[in-house]
Amino acid sequence: MVKVGIVVQRYGEDVVGGAETLARDVAEKLNAAESDVTVFTTTAKDYITWDNHYDPGETILKGVIIKRFSVDFLREIDKFNDISGRFFNKDIIDKEITEDEWIDLQGPVSSDLLNTIKSEQKNFDIFIFFTYLYYTTVKTLRILEKPSVLFPTAHEEPPINMEIMKEVFMKPKALFFLTGSEMELVEKKFSPPGKMVLARTGVDIKRDIDENTFRRNYLIVSPFILYAGRIEKGKGLEMLFEAYRQLRNNSVVDLVLMGKKLMDIPDIDGIKYVGYVSEEDKISAFKGAVCSVQPSPLESLSITTLESFAQETPVLVNSNCKVLMEHVDASGGGLSFSDVEEFIKNFSILYRNRVKRDRMGNRGFEYVNEYYSWDIVIKKISSQIRELIDTV
């Protein structure tokens, strides 16, 4: 049995985040596929402060051993954002902090995690790291002697251009990517020597979903557009809100916002903020929406786009995001927009043409079913891991 160590900054059923959800899914499904999986993570639940939420020590969740380690110090997010803004504008580079020190400020720093992996790595065949960005990946890869795999979840953003990241992308024996766009980005920037694998990720495809469950539970009567994800600046929501403000003048349609609220939501008639919802309600919402929308210009995967396809619901995506356009172009499962006018135009096409909307939804489902079902994805990951171990 292959002994796999997984390293990720946060881990738990109630941890919200794309890389963290991917890490938990892979851990549980690899463990069920006859690998022996142990997760090394911190006690943090909140990615803003890295506050020590969980107890340190060993627990088991769905058969997976979890080893949690305390965070050495919390992150002062306002101070960090101020330093980061100046750091990436080159105002203080080589003056106040080094790249290594920026990684420490980014966090979550856990010397106990680092020291434990250093001493226990001999007990594992391979380590898998999730997301390139954090201390837990950058500093642990540096001390690791065992073979490693990195799911970078990379996209174009300032930290990926740091010199220190060359070390991160050159060290692993393999890099597992979620999309072809991500793989092309990393190949262009780093030309890594490790094997490059388009592993993708899996989506739980559930059929026979009652689209009215969500409507009943949240008293949604009108047709609605669905946005699911963090509600924060940088996600393109300002353009979405303005587009909806204008759209509302001519169409009786609601905009449902689902997820953690980290920015103010404008007071526009028809916007419905529902916060966190159950998995059943989330899937029902995707099933019942006219379309789902992903306005972010920076995405490394967009699991919500795939979840929408899995319920045969088309998407409207930001055309400036290569990953989102890859999904739409490869599937034929939606339309794109670059500005307010184009959003209104293409939403109207979906809203007023049910045949076209259903056709796009069917194409999205076929795309997800062929490339993103967990059975297909986990078999590929398992076989690639065994090949890497056999070559050591």
C-alpha positions as CSV (number, residue, x, y, z in Angstrom):
1,M,0.0,0.0,0.0
2,V,1.3,3.4,-1.0
3,K,1.9,5.8,2.0
4,V,0.9,9.3,0.9
5,G,1.5,12.5,2.9
6,I,-0.6,15.5,2.0
7,V,0.5,19.0,2.9
8,V,-2.1,21.8,2.9
9,Q,-2.4,25.0,4.9
10,R,-6.0,24.3,6.2
11,Y,-8.1,21.1,6.3
12,G,-11.5,20.2,7.6
13,E,-15.1,19.7,6.6
14,D,-16.0,23.2,7.5
15,V,-13.0,24.8,5.8
16,V,-14.0,26.8,2.7
17,G,-11.6,27.2,-0.1
18,G,-10.8,25.8,-3.5
19,A,-7.4,24.3,-2.8
20,E,-8.5,23.1,0.6
21,T,-11.6,21.3,-0.8
22,L,-9.5,19.8,-3.5
23,A,-7.0,18.5,-0.9
24,R,-9.8,16.9,1.2
25,D,-11.4,15.3,-1.8
26,V,-8.1,13.8,-3.1
27,A,-7.2,12.7,0.4
28,E,-10.4,10.9,1.0
29,K,-10.7,9.3,-2.4
30,L,-7.1,8.2,-2.5
31,N,-7.5,6.7,0.9
32,A,-10.5,4.8,-0.3
33,A,-8.6,3.7,-3.4
34,E,-6.2,1.6,-1.2
35,S,-3.6,4.3,-0.4
36,D,-2.7,5.1,3.2
37,V,-3.1,8.9,3.5
38,T,-2.0,11.2,6.2
39,V,-2.7,15.0,6.1
40,F,-0.2,17.4,7.6
41,T,-1.9,20.8,8.2
42,T,-2.2,23.6,10.7
43,T,-4.9,24.3,13.3
44,A,-6.1,27.3,11.3
45,K,-9.6,27.5,9.9
46,D,-9.6,31.2,8.8
47,Y,-7.2,32.1,6.0
48,I,-7.2,35.8,6.9
49,T,-5.7,35.6,10.4
50,W,-4.6,31.9,10.6
51,D,-6.1,31.9,14.1
52,N,-5.6,28.6,15.9
53,H,-9.2,27.2,15.7
54,Y,-8.7,23.5,15.9
55,D,-6.8,21.6,18.6
56,P,-3.3,20.4,17.7
57,G,-2.7,16.7,17.5
58,E,-4.0,13.7,15.6
59,T,-7.6,13.0,14.5
60,I,-9.3,10.9,11.8
61,L,-11.9,12.2,9.4
62,K,-13.5,9.7,6.9
63,G,-10.6,7.3,7.4
64,V,-7.9,9.9,6.7
65,I,-5.4,10.6,9.5
66,I,-5.0,14.3,10.1
67,K,-2.1,15.8,12.0
68,R,-2.6,19.4,12.9
69,F,0.1,21.8,14.2
70,S,-0.3,25.2,15.8
71,V,0.4,28.4,13.9
72,D,3.4,30.2,15.3
73,F,1.9,33.7,14.9
74,L,-1.3,35.2,13.5
75,R,-1.5,37.4,10.4
76,E,-2.3,41.0,10.8
77,I,-4.2,41.3,7.5
78,D,-4.2,45.1,7.2
79,K,-0.5,45.3,7.8
80,F,0.2,42.4,5.5
81,N,-1.9,44.0,2.7
82,D,0.0,47.3,3.1
83,I,3.4,45.6,3.0
84,S,2.3,43.4,0.0
85,G,1.1,46.4,-2.0
86,R,4.4,48.2,-1.6
87,F,6.4,45.0,-2.0
88,F,5.0,44.0,-5.3
89,N,5.2,47.6,-6.5
90,K,9.0,47.3,-5.8
91,D,8.9,50.2,-3.4
92,I,10.5,48.1,-0.6
93,I,12.0,45.1,-2.3
94,D,15.5,44.5,-1.0
95,K,14.9,47.2,1.6
96,E,12.5,46.2,4.3
97,I,11.8,42.5,3.6
98,T,13.1,39.7,1.5
99,E,10.9,37.2,-0.4
100,D,11.5,34.6,2.3
101,E,10.2,37.1,4.9
102,W,7.2,37.8,2.7
103,I,6.4,34.1,2.6
104,D,6.6,34.1,6.5
105,L,4.2,37.1,6.6
106,Q,1.9,35.3,4.2
107,G,1.9,32.2,6.4
108,P,0.7,30.1,8.0
109,V,4.0,29.6,9.7
110,S,4.2,26.4,11.8
111,S,7.6,25.3,12.8
112,D,6.1,22.2,14.5
113,L,4.6,21.1,11.1
114,L,7.9,21.7,9.4
115,N,10.0,19.8,11.9
116,T,7.6,16.9,12.1
117,I,7.6,16.4,8.3
118,K,11.3,16.6,8.3
119,S,11.6,13.8,10.9
120,E,8.7,11.6,9.7
121,Q,9.2,11.8,5.9
122,K,11.1,8.5,5.9
123,N,7.8,6.8,6.7
124,F,6.1,8.0,3.5
125,D,6.5,7.1,-0.2
126,I,5.5,10.4,-1.6
127,F,4.1,13.8,-0.6
128,I,1.4,15.8,-2.3
129,F,1.2,19.6,-1.9
130,F,-1.8,21.8,-2.6
131,T,-1.3,25.3,-3.9
132,Y,2.0,26.9,-4.5
133,L,1.4,30.1,-2.6
134,Y,1.8,29.5,1.1
135,Y,4.5,28.9,3.7
136,T,3.4,25.2,4.2
137,T,4.4,24.5,0.5
138,V,7.3,26.8,0.0
139,K,9.2,26.0,3.2
140,T,8.3,22.3,3.4
141,L,9.3,21.5,-0.2
142,R,12.7,23.0,0.7
143,I,13.5,20.5,3.4
144,L,11.8,17.5,1.7
145,E,13.9,14.6,0.6
146,K,11.1,12.3,-0.5
147,P,9.4,12.5,-4.0
148,S,6.8,15.2,-4.2
149,V,3.8,16.2,-6.3
150,L,2.5,19.8,-6.5
151,F,-1.1,20.8,-7.4
152,P,-0.1,24.5,-8.0
153,T,-3.6,25.9,-8.6
154,A,-1.7,28.6,-10.3
155,H,-2.9,31.7,-12.1
156,E,-1.4,35.0,-13.1
157,E,-0.9,37.0,-9.9
158,P,2.0,39.0,-8.4
159,P,3.4,36.2,-6.1
160,I,3.9,33.7,-8.9
161,N,6.6,36.1,-10.4
162,M,8.8,36.0,-7.2
163,E,12.2,34.5,-7.7
164,I,11.6,32.1,-4.8
165,M,8.8,30.5,-6.8
166,K,11.4,29.1,-9.3
167,E,12.5,26.8,-6.5
168,V,8.9,25.8,-5.7
169,F,8.1,24.8,-9.3
170,M,11.5,23.1,-10.0
171,K,11.5,20.8,-7.0
172,P,8.6,18.4,-7.4
173,K,8.9,15.2,-9.5
174,A,5.5,16.0,-11.0
175,L,3.1,18.9,-11.3
176,F,-0.6,18.1,-11.4
177,F,-2.8,20.7,-13.2
178,L,-6.5,21.4,-13.1
179,T,-6.7,22.9,-16.5
180,G,-4.7,23.2,-19.7
181,S,-4.5,26.9,-19.3
182,E,-2.8,26.5,-15.9
183,M,-0.4,24.0,-17.3
184,E,0.5,26.4,-20.2
185,L,1.1,29.2,-17.7
186,V,3.5,27.2,-15.6
187,E,5.3,25.8,-18.6
188,K,5.9,29.2,-20.0
189,K,7.1,30.7,-16.7
190,F,9.2,28.0,-15.3
191,S,9.8,25.1,-17.8
192,P,9.9,22.7,-14.8
193,P,11.9,19.5,-15.1
194,G,9.2,17.5,-13.3
195,K,6.5,15.6,-15.2
196,M,3.5,17.8,-16.1
197,V,0.1,16.0,-15.9
198,L,-3.3,17.4,-16.7
199,A,-4.9,15.6,-13.7
200,R,-8.0,17.9,-13.4
201,T,-10.2,17.4,-10.4
202,G,-13.5,15.6,-9.8
203,V,-17.1,16.7,-9.5
204,D,-19.8,14.8,-7.7
205,I,-22.4,14.4,-10.4
206,K,-25.8,14.0,-8.8
207,R,-28.9,13.4,-10.9
208,D,-32.6,13.7,-10.2
209,I,-32.1,16.9,-8.2
210,D,-35.3,18.8,-7.2
211,E,-34.7,22.3,-8.4
212,N,-37.5,23.6,-6.2
213,T,-35.9,22.6,-2.9
214,F,-33.7,25.7,-2.9
215,R,-36.6,27.9,-4.0
216,R,-38.9,26.7,-1.2
217,N,-36.2,27.0,1.5
218,Y,-35.3,30.5,0.6
219,L,-38.6,31.8,-0.8
220,I,-37.2,32.5,-4.3
221,V,-40.1,33.0,-6.7
222,S,-38.6,34.8,-9.7
223,P,-36.2,33.3,-12.2
224,F,-32.7,33.9,-10.9
225,I,-29.0,34.2,-11.8
226,L,-26.7,32.4,-9.3
227,Y,-23.3,33.5,-8.1
228,A,-21.7,31.0,-5.7
229,G,-18.3,31.8,-4.1
230,R,-16.6,34.3,-1.9
231,I,-18.1,37.7,-2.1
232,E,-15.1,39.9,-2.1
233,K,-13.2,42.5,-4.1
234,G,-11.1,41.1,-6.9
235,K,-13.8,38.7,-8.0
236,G,-15.3,41.0,-10.6
237,L,-18.5,41.5,-8.6
238,E,-18.6,45.3,-9.1
239,M,-19.1,44.8,-12.8
240,L,-21.7,42.1,-12.1
241,F,-23.6,44.4,-9.7
242,E,-23.7,47.2,-12.3
243,A,-24.8,44.9,-15.0
244,Y,-27.6,43.5,-12.8
245,R,-28.7,47.0,-11.9
246,Q,-29.3,47.8,-15.6
247,L,-30.7,44.4,-16.4
248,R,-33.3,44.7,-13.7
249,N,-34.9,47.6,-15.5
250,N,-36.1,45.3,-18.3
251,S,-36.1,41.7,-16.8
252,V,-37.9,40.2,-13.8
253,V,-35.0,38.2,-12.6
254,D,-33.2,37.9,-9.2
255,L,-29.5,37.7,-8.5
256,V,-28.8,35.1,-5.8
257,L,-25.5,35.5,-4.0
258,M,-24.2,32.4,-2.1
259,G,-21.1,32.3,0.0
260,K,-19.0,34.2,2.5
261,K,-19.6,38.0,2.4
262,L,-16.3,40.0,2.6
263,M,-17.5,43.2,0.9
264,D,-20.6,45.4,1.0
265,I,-23.4,44.3,-1.3
266,P,-25.2,47.2,-3.0
267,D,-28.8,47.9,-2.1
268,I,-30.4,46.8,-5.4
269,D,-33.9,45.4,-5.6
270,G,-33.7,41.8,-6.6
271,I,-30.4,40.9,-5.1
272,K,-30.8,38.0,-2.6
273,Y,-27.9,37.2,-0.3
274,V,-28.4,33.7,1.2
275,G,-24.9,33.2,2.8
276,Y,-23.8,29.6,3.4
277,V,-26.3,26.9,2.4
278,S,-26.4,23.1,2.7
279,E,-25.0,21.0,-0.1
280,E,-28.5,19.9,-1.0
281,D,-29.7,23.5,-1.3
282,K,-26.5,24.5,-3.3
283,I,-27.0,21.7,-5.9
284,S,-30.7,22.5,-6.1
285,A,-29.8,26.2,-6.7
286,F,-27.5,25.3,-9.6
287,K,-30.2,23.1,-11.0
288,G,-32.9,25.8,-10.9
289,A,-30.9,28.8,-12.0
290,V,-31.3,30.4,-15.5
291,C,-27.5,30.4,-15.5
292,S,-24.7,30.7,-13.1
293,V,-22.2,33.5,-13.4
294,Q,-18.5,33.7,-12.7
295,P,-17.2,37.3,-13.1
296,S,-13.7,36.7,-11.7
297,P,-10.8,37.6,-14.0
298,L,-8.5,35.3,-12.1
299,E,-9.4,31.7,-11.6
300,S,-7.2,28.6,-11.5
301,L,-10.2,26.2,-11.9
302,S,-13.6,27.5,-10.9
303,I,-15.3,24.5,-9.3
304,T,-18.6,26.4,-9.4
305,T,-18.5,26.4,-13.2
306,L,-18.2,22.6,-13.2
307,E,-20.9,22.3,-10.5
308,S,-23.2,24.3,-12.8
309,F,-22.4,22.1,-15.8
310,A,-23.1,19.0,-13.6
311,Q,-26.6,20.2,-13.2
312,E,-27.0,21.0,-16.9
313,T,-27.1,24.8,-16.2
314,P,-25.2,27.1,-18.6
315,V,-22.7,29.7,-17.4
316,L,-21.8,33.3,-18.0
317,V,-18.1,33.9,-17.5
318,N,-15.6,36.7,-17.6
319,S,-13.9,36.5,-21.0
320,N,-10.6,37.9,-19.6
321,C,-10.1,34.7,-17.6
322,K,-8.3,32.0,-19.7
323,V,-9.4,29.2,-17.4
324,L,-13.0,30.1,-17.6
325,M,-12.8,30.6,-21.4
326,E,-11.2,27.1,-21.6
327,H,-14.2,25.6,-19.9
328,V,-16.7,27.4,-22.1
329,D,-14.8,26.9,-25.4
330,A,-14.2,23.2,-24.8
331,S,-17.7,22.5,-23.7
332,G,-20.0,24.9,-25.5
333,G,-21.7,25.1,-22.2
334,G,-22.1,28.9,-21.9
335,L,-21.3,32.4,-23.0
336,S,-18.9,35.1,-21.9
337,F,-18.7,38.8,-21.3
338,S,-16.1,41.5,-21.0
339,D,-18.2,44.4,-20.0
340,V,-21.7,45.4,-18.7
341,E,-23.2,45.6,-22.1
342,E,-22.0,42.2,-23.2
343,F,-23.3,40.7,-20.0
344,I,-26.8,42.0,-20.6
345,K,-26.8,40.9,-24.2
346,N,-25.6,37.4,-23.5
347,F,-27.8,36.9,-20.5
348,S,-30.8,37.9,-22.6
349,I,-29.9,35.3,-25.1
350,L,-30.0,32.6,-22.4
351,Y,-33.0,34.0,-20.6
352,R,-35.3,34.4,-23.7
353,N,-34.2,31.2,-25.6
354,R,-35.0,28.1,-23.5
355,V,-34.0,25.7,-26.3
356,K,-30.5,27.3,-26.6
357,R,-30.2,27.4,-22.8
358,D,-31.0,23.7,-22.5
359,R,-28.6,22.8,-25.4
360,M,-25.8,24.6,-23.6
361,G,-26.6,23.0,-20.3
362,N,-26.5,19.5,-21.9
363,R,-23.1,20.3,-23.5
364,G,-21.7,21.4,-20.2
365,F,-22.9,18.2,-18.5
366,E,-21.3,16.0,-21.2
367,Y,-18.0,17.9,-20.7
368,V,-18.0,17.4,-17.0
369,N,-19.1,13.8,-17.2
370,E,-16.2,13.0,-19.7
371,Y,-13.3,14.8,-18.0
372,Y,-14.2,15.6,-14.4
373,S,-16.0,12.6,-12.9
374,W,-14.1,11.4,-9.8
375,D,-13.8,7.8,-11.0
376,I,-11.8,9.0,-14.0
377,V,-9.7,11.6,-12.1
378,I,-8.7,9.5,-9.1
379,K,-7.6,6.6,-11.3
380,K,-5.3,8.9,-13.2
381,I,-3.9,10.4,-10.0
382,S,-3.3,7.0,-8.5
383,S,-1.6,5.6,-11.6
384,Q,0.6,8.6,-11.9
385,I,1.7,8.4,-8.2
386,R,2.6,4.8,-8.6
387,E,4.7,5.5,-11.7
388,L,6.5,8.3,-9.9
389,I,7.3,6.0,-6.9
390,D,8.5,3.2,-9.2
391,T,11.0,5.5,-10.9
392,V,12.7,6.5,-7.6
